[in-house]
Amino acid sequence: MNTMRAVVWEGPQRLRLATLPRPALLAPDDVLLRVTHASTCGTDLHIYRGAVPGFEPGTVIGHEFVGVVAAAGPAVKSLRPGLRAACADFIACGECESCAAGRHAQCAERRLFGFSGLQPRLDGGLAEYVRVPRADVALTPLADSADSRFGLLSGDVMPTALGALQRLALAPGERLAVVGAGPVGVLTSWLAARRGAEVLLLEANPARAARARSGGLAVAEIAVGQPLSDAAPGLAGMFDAAVDAVGGETGLKTALAALRPRGRLVGAGSQAGRFELDWGALMQREIALQFVIGDPIGLRGEVAAAMADCEPALDLMFSDRLRLDEVPDYFAALYRRERFKALVCVAEERT
């Protein structure tokens, strides 16, 4: 059969399991990956709700996936049919000045899997097959014995958490506030605590707060939309550093409010809109503000080394196990913040 099943976006809050032609190799450095496992991500919710300008109906969503190489173009050097592989959430050329300097997220060819509109369309991995361009750059061989969940985390969540912590360069004993107990916030907190920081997660959703606590993380529940000085006055201005793992105006402003003078903030949640900040106040407080896009290619070695640290958190990171046909309904629950993160079992692994 030359068809496959895939989850496609049809419009705001409308996903469908479709039968589509199986992708073909289009360039010598392409790989066709037979997806065995995929995952859901908070970034996909911006797509789901229709917040991405020009997003094309029919785009296959999903940027966290692992699988088995089904076919490889003649220019592919590191992969052959039958090998397991984990995929970065985006492609990059691997050759330009940015890539050579380890800044793959700034490559002019960068395209996110499961995305269209703001960048050229690249169908994603919530499907039985996916075409992976620049395969030697985007794909990492995965050992037969490796847990597929490690491969899924390595594509986006882990490099985002590591990238944020690298930017902050926390010293042991420094106080870190992490806004948002979603997957990125939980993993950032987990890794920072194991590196000697004093970490507190700030979360407005009681279920997510309880889930993080069950993994041994310190959590403070805050009210949605309230300034931190009102919602939790004892926390405002108390932290050396902060990570916004939510995105948007509320997440960023909550993180800023948590900082003491000369505090450092990394924005790791997606920012897609415009809003005002009190730049004069930030300057007077000497706040350092920067953003991070997780780079699974440039941080490949660091990601592999950090996996041992997060092994106890695997069950904490994935709340549900789904079939591919259950994904559209799951996104509706995810949008309502009733679910957390799913391990989508697309196919049994076989060579």
Short mmCIF file of the C-alpha atoms (twelve columns), coordinates in Angstrom:
data_MODEL
# 
_entry.id   MODEL 
# 
loop_
_atom_site.group_PDB 
_atom_site.id 
_atom_site.type_symbol 
_atom_site.label_atom_id 
_atom_site.label_alt_id 
_atom_site.label_comp_id 
_atom_site.label_asym_id 
_atom_site.label_seq_id 
_atom_site.Cartn_x 
_atom_site.Cartn_y 
_atom_site.Cartn_z 
_atom_site.pdbx_PDB_model_num 
ATOM 1   C CA . MET A 1   0.000   0.000  0.000  1 
ATOM 2   C CA . ASN A 2   1.217   3.509  -0.826 1 
ATOM 3   C CA . THR A 3   -1.034  5.274  1.666  1 
ATOM 4   C CA . MET A 4   -0.739  6.103  5.353  1 
ATOM 5   C CA . ARG A 5   -2.758  7.501  8.223  1 
ATOM 6   C CA . ALA A 6   -1.889  10.932 9.578  1 
ATOM 7   C CA . VAL A 7   -3.342  13.637 11.850 1 
ATOM 8   C CA . VAL A 8   -4.001  16.798 9.830  1 
ATOM 9   C CA . TRP A 9   -5.079  20.313 10.772 1 
ATOM 10  C CA . GLU A 10  -8.297  21.447 9.068  1 
ATOM 11  C CA . GLY A 11  -8.944  24.731 10.870 1 
ATOM 12  C CA . PRO A 12  -9.065  26.237 14.368 1 
ATOM 13  C CA . GLN A 13  -9.719  23.456 16.900 1 
ATOM 14  C CA . ARG A 14  -10.300 20.925 14.105 1 
ATOM 15  C CA . LEU A 15  -7.997  17.947 13.640 1 
ATOM 16  C CA . ARG A 16  -8.767  14.844 11.583 1 
ATOM 17  C CA . LEU A 17  -7.236  11.413 11.076 1 
ATOM 18  C CA . ALA A 18  -6.758  11.294 7.308  1 
ATOM 19  C CA . THR A 19  -5.583  8.736  4.773  1 
ATOM 20  C CA . LEU A 20  -2.860  10.317 2.647  1 
ATOM 21  C CA . PRO A 21  -0.299  9.245  0.054  1 
ATOM 22  C CA . ARG A 22  2.852   7.927  1.690  1 
ATOM 23  C CA . PRO A 23  5.683   10.506 1.393  1 
ATOM 24  C CA . ALA A 24  8.392   9.920  -1.201 1 
ATOM 25  C CA . LEU A 25  12.085  10.778 -1.116 1 
ATOM 26  C CA . LEU A 26  12.503  14.105 -2.908 1 
ATOM 27  C CA . ALA A 27  16.212  14.832 -2.422 1 
ATOM 28  C CA . PRO A 28  19.361  12.687 -2.184 1 
ATOM 29  C CA . ASP A 29  19.762  13.477 1.539  1 
ATOM 30  C CA . ASP A 30  16.152  12.574 2.471  1 
ATOM 31  C CA . VAL A 31  15.109  9.673  4.700  1 
ATOM 32  C CA . LEU A 32  11.661  8.116  4.862  1 
ATOM 33  C CA . LEU A 33  11.037  7.282  8.516  1 
ATOM 34  C CA . ARG A 34  8.404   4.776  9.569  1 
ATOM 35  C CA . VAL A 35  7.122   6.339  12.772 1 
ATOM 36  C CA . THR A 36  6.775   4.034  15.762 1 
ATOM 37  C CA . HIS A 37  6.122   6.618  18.487 1 
ATOM 38  C CA . ALA A 38  5.232   10.289 18.548 1 
ATOM 39  C CA . SER A 39  4.135   12.828 21.137 1 
ATOM 40  C CA . THR A 40  2.017   15.896 21.687 1 
ATOM 41  C CA . CYS A 41  3.523   19.270 22.589 1 
ATOM 42  C CA . GLY A 42  2.267   22.567 23.979 1 
ATOM 43  C CA . THR A 43  3.612   24.340 20.885 1 
ATOM 44  C CA . ASP A 44  1.098   22.361 18.821 1 
ATOM 45  C CA . LEU A 45  -1.695  24.065 20.741 1 
ATOM 46  C CA . HIS A 46  -0.890  27.384 19.020 1 
ATOM 47  C CA . ILE A 47  -1.505  25.572 15.733 1 
ATOM 48  C CA . TYR A 48  -4.588  23.789 17.074 1 
ATOM 49  C CA . ARG A 49  -6.322  27.015 18.106 1 
ATOM 50  C CA . GLY A 50  -5.516  28.729 14.794 1 
ATOM 51  C CA . ALA A 51  -2.976  31.249 16.102 1 
ATOM 52  C CA . VAL A 52  -0.381  30.695 13.340 1 
ATOM 53  C CA . PRO A 53  -0.963  33.074 10.386 1 
ATOM 54  C CA . GLY A 54  -1.311  31.338 7.038  1 
ATOM 55  C CA . PHE A 55  -1.236  27.807 8.442  1 
ATOM 56  C CA . GLU A 56  -2.309  25.472 5.638  1 
ATOM 57  C CA . PRO A 57  -5.289  23.137 6.088  1 
ATOM 58  C CA . GLY A 58  -4.149  19.585 5.447  1 
ATOM 59  C CA . THR A 59  -0.746  20.034 7.125  1 
ATOM 60  C CA . VAL A 60  0.294   16.926 9.077  1 
ATOM 61  C CA . ILE A 61  1.098   18.112 12.600 1 
ATOM 62  C CA . GLY A 62  3.583   16.834 15.173 1 
ATOM 63  C CA . HIS A 63  7.273   17.564 15.730 1 
ATOM 64  C CA . GLU A 64  8.259   14.936 18.320 1 
ATOM 65  C CA . PHE A 65  8.688   11.461 16.830 1 
ATOM 66  C CA . VAL A 66  10.971  8.433  16.596 1 
ATOM 67  C CA . GLY A 67  10.932  5.520  14.194 1 
ATOM 68  C CA . VAL A 68  12.746  3.142  11.901 1 
ATOM 69  C CA . VAL A 69  14.418  4.126  8.643  1 
ATOM 70  C CA . ALA A 70  12.296  2.749  5.794  1 
ATOM 71  C CA . ALA A 71  14.328  4.234  2.930  1 
ATOM 72  C CA . ALA A 72  17.323  6.529  2.553  1 
ATOM 73  C CA . GLY A 73  18.524  8.709  -0.302 1 
ATOM 74  C CA . PRO A 74  21.908  8.031  -1.905 1 
ATOM 75  C CA . ALA A 75  23.593  10.983 -0.166 1 
ATOM 76  C CA . VAL A 76  22.632  9.862  3.360  1 
ATOM 77  C CA . LYS A 77  25.756  8.735  5.205  1 
ATOM 78  C CA . SER A 78  24.856  7.880  8.798  1 
ATOM 79  C CA . LEU A 79  21.611  5.920  8.422  1 
ATOM 80  C CA . ARG A 80  20.429  2.836  6.602  1 
ATOM 81  C CA . PRO A 81  17.077  1.042  6.351  1 
ATOM 82  C CA . GLY A 82  16.168  -0.829 9.511  1 
ATOM 83  C CA . LEU A 83  17.932  1.487  11.968 1 
ATOM 84  C CA . ARG A 84  16.010  3.188  14.771 1 
ATOM 85  C CA . ALA A 85  16.333  6.961  14.883 1 
ATOM 86  C CA . ALA A 86  15.128  9.964  16.873 1 
ATOM 87  C CA . CYS A 87  14.392  13.182 15.003 1 
ATOM 88  C CA . ALA A 88  15.064  16.796 15.895 1 
ATOM 89  C CA . ASP A 89  11.936  18.936 15.876 1 
ATOM 90  C CA . PHE A 90  13.325  21.011 12.987 1 
ATOM 91  C CA . ILE A 91  15.683  20.666 10.047 1 
ATOM 92  C CA . ALA A 92  18.803  22.737 9.392  1 
ATOM 93  C CA . CYS A 93  21.383  22.650 6.635  1 
ATOM 94  C CA . GLY A 94  24.338  21.766 8.864  1 
ATOM 95  C CA . GLU A 95  26.708  23.738 6.633  1 
ATOM 96  C CA . CYS A 96  26.097  27.485 7.003  1 
ATOM 97  C CA . GLU A 97  27.872  29.872 9.364  1 
ATOM 98  C CA . SER A 98  25.122  29.548 11.999 1 
ATOM 99  C CA . CYS A 99  25.189  25.752 11.911 1 
ATOM 100 C CA . ALA A 100 28.996  25.659 12.029 1 
ATOM 101 C CA . ALA A 101 28.846  27.810 15.170 1 
ATOM 102 C CA . GLY A 102 26.302  25.491 16.807 1 
ATOM 103 C CA . ARG A 103 23.370  27.854 16.256 1 
ATOM 104 C CA . HIS A 104 21.204  25.503 14.198 1 
ATOM 105 C CA . ALA A 105 17.988  27.219 15.324 1 
ATOM 106 C CA . GLN A 106 19.185  30.309 13.416 1 
ATOM 107 C CA . CYS A 107 19.869  28.443 10.146 1 
ATOM 108 C CA . ALA A 108 18.205  30.151 7.168  1 
ATOM 109 C CA . GLU A 109 16.855  26.736 6.115  1 
ATOM 110 C CA . ARG A 110 15.320  26.010 9.518  1 
ATOM 111 C CA . ARG A 111 11.844  24.518 9.251  1 
ATOM 112 C CA . LEU A 112 9.780   22.998 12.039 1 
ATOM 113 C CA . PHE A 113 8.140   19.634 11.443 1 
ATOM 114 C CA . GLY A 114 4.351   19.809 11.443 1 
ATOM 115 C CA . PHE A 115 4.359   23.477 10.510 1 
ATOM 116 C CA . SER A 116 3.344   25.796 7.672  1 
ATOM 117 C CA . GLY A 117 2.335   29.412 7.143  1 
ATOM 118 C CA . LEU A 118 5.140   31.375 8.789  1 
ATOM 119 C CA . GLN A 119 7.673   29.093 7.113  1 
ATOM 120 C CA . PRO A 120 7.563   26.651 4.192  1 
ATOM 121 C CA . ARG A 121 5.402   23.650 4.956  1 
ATOM 122 C CA . LEU A 122 7.059   20.547 6.398  1 
ATOM 123 C CA . ASP A 123 4.635   17.763 7.276  1 
ATOM 124 C CA . GLY A 124 5.120   16.301 10.726 1 
ATOM 125 C CA . GLY A 125 5.359   13.054 12.608 1 
ATOM 126 C CA . LEU A 126 1.865   12.343 13.927 1 
ATOM 127 C CA . ALA A 127 1.673   9.971  10.999 1 
ATOM 128 C CA . GLU A 128 2.729   6.492  10.002 1 
ATOM 129 C CA . TYR A 129 5.515   7.853  7.786  1 
ATOM 130 C CA . VAL A 130 7.390   11.149 7.567  1 
ATOM 131 C CA . ARG A 131 9.924   12.474 5.070  1 
ATOM 132 C CA . VAL A 132 13.001  13.841 6.848  1 
ATOM 133 C CA . PRO A 133 15.085  16.254 4.731  1 
ATOM 134 C CA . ARG A 134 18.738  16.833 5.667  1 
ATOM 135 C CA . ALA A 135 18.515  13.478 7.412  1 
ATOM 136 C CA . ASP A 136 22.157  13.230 8.506  1 
ATOM 137 C CA . VAL A 137 21.678  16.502 10.406 1 
ATOM 138 C CA . ALA A 138 18.167  15.990 11.780 1 
ATOM 139 C CA . LEU A 139 18.237  12.303 12.741 1 
ATOM 140 C CA . THR A 140 20.145  10.611 15.568 1 
ATOM 141 C CA . PRO A 141 20.554  6.813  15.662 1 
ATOM 142 C CA . LEU A 142 18.689  5.311  18.606 1 
ATOM 143 C CA . ALA A 143 19.898  2.123  20.284 1 
ATOM 144 C CA . ASP A 144 17.576  -0.872 20.080 1 
ATOM 145 C CA . SER A 145 17.443  -0.954 23.887 1 
ATOM 146 C CA . ALA A 146 16.670  2.768  24.314 1 
ATOM 147 C CA . ASP A 147 13.270  3.814  25.655 1 
ATOM 148 C CA . SER A 148 11.394  5.613  22.875 1 
ATOM 149 C CA . ARG A 149 10.395  8.283  25.379 1 
ATOM 150 C CA . PHE A 150 14.041  9.353  25.596 1 
ATOM 151 C CA . GLY A 151 14.064  9.838  21.836 1 
ATOM 152 C CA . LEU A 152 10.877  11.894 21.973 1 
ATOM 153 C CA . LEU A 153 12.207  14.171 24.710 1 
ATOM 154 C CA . SER A 154 15.480  14.649 22.832 1 
ATOM 155 C CA . GLY A 155 13.706  16.308 19.903 1 
ATOM 156 C CA . ASP A 156 12.336  19.373 21.696 1 
ATOM 157 C CA . VAL A 157 11.614  19.305 25.432 1 
ATOM 158 C CA . MET A 158 15.069  18.302 26.666 1 
ATOM 159 C CA . PRO A 159 17.082  20.718 24.465 1 
ATOM 160 C CA . THR A 160 14.708  23.544 25.391 1 
ATOM 161 C CA . ALA A 161 15.204  22.872 29.109 1 
ATOM 162 C CA . LEU A 162 18.972  22.501 28.695 1 
ATOM 163 C CA . GLY A 163 19.189  25.612 26.532 1 
ATOM 164 C CA . ALA A 164 17.414  27.665 29.186 1 
ATOM 165 C CA . LEU A 165 19.717  26.401 31.928 1 
ATOM 166 C CA . GLN A 166 22.802  27.034 29.829 1 
ATOM 167 C CA . ARG A 167 21.746  30.644 29.287 1 
ATOM 168 C CA . LEU A 168 21.188  31.149 33.020 1 
ATOM 169 C CA . ALA A 169 24.462  29.520 34.144 1 
ATOM 170 C CA . LEU A 170 23.078  28.970 37.644 1 
ATOM 171 C CA . ALA A 171 25.455  28.740 40.566 1 
ATOM 172 C CA . PRO A 172 24.725  26.137 43.278 1 
ATOM 173 C CA . GLY A 173 22.291  27.547 45.799 1 
ATOM 174 C CA . GLU A 174 20.792  30.209 43.528 1 
ATOM 175 C CA . ARG A 175 17.019  30.518 43.628 1 
ATOM 176 C CA . LEU A 176 15.204  29.696 40.375 1 
ATOM 177 C CA . ALA A 177 11.524  30.317 39.634 1 
ATOM 178 C CA . VAL A 178 10.038  28.278 36.774 1 
ATOM 179 C CA . VAL A 179 6.680   29.500 35.487 1 
ATOM 180 C CA . GLY A 180 4.501   26.674 34.191 1 
ATOM 181 C CA . ALA A 181 4.414   23.009 35.255 1 
ATOM 182 C CA . GLY A 182 4.041   21.683 31.728 1 
ATOM 183 C CA . PRO A 183 6.626   19.294 30.247 1 
ATOM 184 C CA . VAL A 184 9.311   21.963 29.648 1 
ATOM 185 C CA . GLY A 185 8.782   23.525 33.072 1 
ATOM 186 C CA . VAL A 186 8.865   20.189 34.874 1 
ATOM 187 C CA . LEU A 187 12.010  18.986 33.104 1 
ATOM 188 C CA . THR A 188 13.770  22.350 33.582 1 
ATOM 189 C CA . SER A 189 12.975  22.214 37.290 1 
ATOM 190 C CA . TRP A 190 14.069  18.591 37.567 1 
ATOM 191 C CA . LEU A 191 17.453  19.215 35.948 1 
ATOM 192 C CA . ALA A 192 18.100  22.496 37.781 1 
ATOM 193 C CA . ALA A 193 17.392  20.918 41.171 1 
ATOM 194 C CA . ARG A 194 19.838  18.119 40.443 1 
ATOM 195 C CA . ARG A 195 22.474  20.704 39.613 1 
ATOM 196 C CA . GLY A 196 22.208  22.382 42.977 1 
ATOM 197 C CA . ALA A 197 19.704  25.198 42.411 1 
ATOM 198 C CA . GLU A 198 16.845  25.963 44.801 1 
ATOM 199 C CA . VAL A 199 13.837  25.604 42.494 1 
ATOM 200 C CA . LEU A 200 10.190  26.586 42.814 1 
ATOM 201 C CA . LEU A 201 7.589   25.906 40.126 1 
ATOM 202 C CA . LEU A 202 4.762   28.448 39.763 1 
ATOM 203 C CA . GLU A 203 1.581   26.921 38.330 1 
ATOM 204 C CA . ALA A 204 -2.039  28.029 38.089 1 
ATOM 205 C CA . ASN A 205 -3.573  24.658 37.177 1 
ATOM 206 C CA . PRO A 206 -4.186  22.509 40.297 1 
ATOM 207 C CA . ALA A 207 -3.895  19.199 38.412 1 
ATOM 208 C CA . ARG A 208 -0.550  20.159 36.890 1 
ATOM 209 C CA . ALA A 209 0.685   21.441 40.230 1 
ATOM 210 C CA . ALA A 210 -0.254  18.151 41.880 1 
ATOM 211 C CA . ARG A 211 1.449   16.153 39.131 1 
ATOM 212 C CA . ALA A 212 4.710   18.077 39.601 1 
ATOM 213 C CA . ARG A 213 4.549   17.607 43.371 1 
ATOM 214 C CA . SER A 214 4.104   13.864 42.893 1 
ATOM 215 C CA . GLY A 215 7.536   13.885 41.253 1 
ATOM 216 C CA . GLY A 216 9.117   15.538 44.278 1 
ATOM 217 C CA . LEU A 217 9.218   19.092 42.896 1 
ATOM 218 C CA . ALA A 218 8.420   22.179 44.975 1 
ATOM 219 C CA . VAL A 219 5.344   23.972 43.588 1 
ATOM 220 C CA . ALA A 220 3.446   27.143 44.482 1 
ATOM 221 C CA . GLU A 221 -0.047  27.553 43.054 1 
ATOM 222 C CA . ILE A 222 -0.804  31.037 41.743 1 
ATOM 223 C CA . ALA A 223 -3.997  32.631 40.462 1 
ATOM 224 C CA . VAL A 224 -4.452  33.006 36.702 1 
ATOM 225 C CA . GLY A 225 -4.148  36.567 35.450 1 
ATOM 226 C CA . GLN A 226 -3.273  38.117 38.799 1 
ATOM 227 C CA . PRO A 227 0.000   40.003 39.281 1 
ATOM 228 C CA . LEU A 228 2.435   37.918 41.299 1 
ATOM 229 C CA . SER A 229 2.606   40.656 43.904 1 
ATOM 230 C CA . ASP A 230 -1.116  40.062 44.572 1 
ATOM 231 C CA . ALA A 231 -1.327  36.317 43.957 1 
ATOM 232 C CA . ALA A 232 1.746   35.390 45.985 1 
ATOM 233 C CA . PRO A 233 3.310   38.508 47.508 1 
ATOM 234 C CA . GLY A 234 5.944   36.475 49.342 1 
ATOM 235 C CA . LEU A 235 7.415   35.300 46.026 1 
ATOM 236 C CA . ALA A 236 7.669   38.592 44.143 1 
ATOM 237 C CA . GLY A 237 11.223  39.823 43.749 1 
ATOM 238 C CA . MET A 238 12.726  36.834 45.555 1 
ATOM 239 C CA . PHE A 239 14.535  34.872 42.822 1 
ATOM 240 C CA . ASP A 240 17.980  35.138 41.251 1 
ATOM 241 C CA . ALA A 241 16.760  33.684 37.968 1 
ATOM 242 C CA . ALA A 242 13.561  32.620 36.242 1 
ATOM 243 C CA . VAL A 243 12.394  30.574 33.274 1 
ATOM 244 C CA . ASP A 244 9.111   31.317 31.533 1 
ATOM 245 C CA . ALA A 245 8.016   27.876 30.306 1 
ATOM 246 C CA . VAL A 246 4.514   29.068 29.363 1 
ATOM 247 C CA . GLY A 247 4.955   31.893 26.875 1 
ATOM 248 C CA . GLY A 248 2.667   34.790 26.091 1 
ATOM 249 C CA . GLU A 249 2.197   37.924 28.143 1 
ATOM 250 C CA . THR A 250 1.098   36.275 31.384 1 
ATOM 251 C CA . GLY A 251 3.975   33.805 31.539 1 
ATOM 252 C CA . LEU A 252 6.670   36.363 30.803 1 
ATOM 253 C CA . LYS A 253 5.336   39.006 33.182 1 
ATOM 254 C CA . THR A 254 4.931   36.472 35.985 1 
ATOM 255 C CA . ALA A 255 8.551   35.394 35.550 1 
ATOM 256 C CA . LEU A 256 9.759   39.002 35.505 1 
ATOM 257 C CA . ALA A 257 7.853   39.779 38.691 1 
ATOM 258 C CA . ALA A 258 9.554   36.883 40.488 1 
ATOM 259 C CA . LEU A 259 13.040  38.345 39.930 1 
ATOM 260 C CA . ARG A 260 15.113  40.382 42.343 1 
ATOM 261 C CA . PRO A 261 17.143  43.331 40.970 1 
ATOM 262 C CA . ARG A 262 19.840  42.105 38.557 1 
ATOM 263 C CA . GLY A 263 17.865  38.914 38.062 1 
ATOM 264 C CA . ARG A 264 18.106  36.833 34.878 1 
ATOM 265 C CA . LEU A 265 15.182  35.593 32.812 1 
ATOM 266 C CA . VAL A 266 15.067  33.135 29.948 1 
ATOM 267 C CA . GLY A 267 11.874  32.884 27.909 1 
ATOM 268 C CA . ALA A 268 11.457  29.275 26.796 1 
ATOM 269 C CA . GLY A 269 7.707   29.362 26.077 1 
ATOM 270 C CA . SER A 270 6.471   30.281 22.615 1 
ATOM 271 C CA . GLN A 271 5.906   33.960 21.880 1 
ATOM 272 C CA . ALA A 272 3.615   34.704 18.961 1 
ATOM 273 C CA . GLY A 273 2.061   38.087 19.710 1 
ATOM 274 C CA . ARG A 274 2.784   41.617 20.866 1 
ATOM 275 C CA . PHE A 275 2.381   43.173 24.293 1 
ATOM 276 C CA . GLU A 276 3.880   45.982 26.323 1 
ATOM 277 C CA . LEU A 277 6.597   45.746 28.968 1 
ATOM 278 C CA . ASP A 278 7.747   48.471 31.352 1 
ATOM 279 C CA . TRP A 279 11.215  48.785 29.857 1 
ATOM 280 C CA . GLY A 280 12.133  51.650 32.184 1 
ATOM 281 C CA . ALA A 281 11.456  49.513 35.249 1 
ATOM 282 C CA . LEU A 282 13.387  46.598 33.757 1 
ATOM 283 C CA . MET A 283 16.363  48.848 33.114 1 
ATOM 284 C CA . GLN A 284 16.320  50.339 36.607 1 
ATOM 285 C CA . ARG A 285 16.241  46.813 38.061 1 
ATOM 286 C CA . GLU A 286 19.017  45.764 35.623 1 
ATOM 287 C CA . ILE A 287 17.092  42.707 34.479 1 
ATOM 288 C CA . ALA A 288 18.771  40.458 31.902 1 
ATOM 289 C CA . LEU A 289 16.205  39.078 29.437 1 
ATOM 290 C CA . GLN A 290 16.852  36.562 26.684 1 
ATOM 291 C CA . PHE A 291 15.006  33.835 24.799 1 
ATOM 292 C CA . VAL A 292 15.846  30.298 23.798 1 
ATOM 293 C CA . ILE A 293 14.726  27.988 21.003 1 
ATOM 294 C CA . GLY A 294 15.698  24.444 21.940 1 
ATOM 295 C CA . ASP A 295 18.445  23.186 19.601 1 
ATOM 296 C CA . PRO A 296 18.392  19.374 19.536 1 
ATOM 297 C CA . ILE A 297 21.119  19.354 16.865 1 
ATOM 298 C CA . GLY A 298 23.619  21.703 18.486 1 
ATOM 299 C CA . LEU A 299 22.987  20.227 21.953 1 
ATOM 300 C CA . ARG A 300 22.997  16.580 20.856 1 
ATOM 301 C CA . GLY A 301 25.884  15.607 23.139 1 
ATOM 302 C CA . GLU A 302 24.502  17.468 26.144 1 
ATOM 303 C CA . VAL A 303 21.060  15.947 25.582 1 
ATOM 304 C CA . ALA A 304 22.478  12.415 25.563 1 
ATOM 305 C CA . ALA A 305 24.450  13.084 28.759 1 
ATOM 306 C CA . ALA A 306 21.407  14.551 30.537 1 
ATOM 307 C CA . MET A 307 19.162  11.590 29.807 1 
ATOM 308 C CA . ALA A 308 20.513  9.658  32.800 1 
ATOM 309 C CA . ASP A 309 19.505  12.567 35.050 1 
ATOM 310 C CA . CYS A 310 15.929  12.537 33.805 1 
ATOM 311 C CA . GLU A 311 15.311  8.768  33.680 1 
ATOM 312 C CA . PRO A 312 13.346  8.832  36.964 1 
ATOM 313 C CA . ALA A 313 11.156  11.573 35.463 1 
ATOM 314 C CA . LEU A 314 10.018  9.616  32.401 1 
ATOM 315 C CA . ASP A 315 6.726   8.519  33.943 1 
ATOM 316 C CA . LEU A 316 6.212   12.074 35.197 1 
ATOM 317 C CA . MET A 317 6.691   13.503 31.694 1 
ATOM 318 C CA . PHE A 318 4.143   11.319 29.875 1 
ATOM 319 C CA . SER A 319 0.665   11.150 31.352 1 
ATOM 320 C CA . ASP A 320 -1.151  9.139  28.690 1 
ATOM 321 C CA . ARG A 321 -0.642  6.412  26.099 1 
ATOM 322 C CA . LEU A 322 -2.649  6.758  22.862 1 
ATOM 323 C CA . ARG A 323 -3.270  5.278  19.461 1 
ATOM 324 C CA . LEU A 324 -2.914  7.559  16.463 1 
ATOM 325 C CA . ASP A 325 -6.673  7.663  15.908 1 
ATOM 326 C CA . GLU A 326 -7.190  9.012  19.448 1 
ATOM 327 C CA . VAL A 327 -5.005  12.092 18.892 1 
ATOM 328 C CA . PRO A 328 -7.681  14.526 17.566 1 
ATOM 329 C CA . ASP A 329 -9.891  14.100 20.638 1 
ATOM 330 C CA . TYR A 330 -6.863  14.219 22.934 1 
ATOM 331 C CA . PHE A 331 -5.924  17.654 21.604 1 
ATOM 332 C CA . ALA A 332 -9.332  18.988 22.579 1 
ATOM 333 C CA . ALA A 333 -8.679  17.828 26.159 1 
ATOM 334 C CA . LEU A 334 -5.109  19.137 26.026 1 
ATOM 335 C CA . TYR A 335 -6.433  22.524 24.927 1 
ATOM 336 C CA . ARG A 336 -8.710  22.564 27.969 1 
ATOM 337 C CA . ARG A 337 -5.607  21.750 30.092 1 
ATOM 338 C CA . GLU A 338 -7.235  18.509 31.214 1 
ATOM 339 C CA . ARG A 339 -4.305  16.377 29.986 1 
ATOM 340 C CA . PHE A 340 -0.516  16.701 30.075 1 
ATOM 341 C CA . LYS A 341 1.554   14.908 27.430 1 
ATOM 342 C CA . ALA A 342 0.877   11.736 25.445 1 
ATOM 343 C CA . LEU A 343 3.019   8.888  24.190 1 
ATOM 344 C CA . VAL A 344 1.404   8.098  20.844 1 
ATOM 345 C CA . CYS A 345 2.021   4.498  19.784 1 
ATOM 346 C CA . VAL A 346 1.894   4.659  16.001 1 
ATOM 347 C CA . ALA A 347 3.276   1.222  15.132 1 
ATOM 348 C CA . GLU A 348 5.058   -1.718 16.677 1 
ATOM 349 C CA . GLU A 349 8.823   -1.466 16.284 1 
ATOM 350 C CA . ARG A 350 10.242  -3.972 13.861 1 
ATOM 351 C CA . THR A 351 13.073  -4.118 11.350 1 
# 
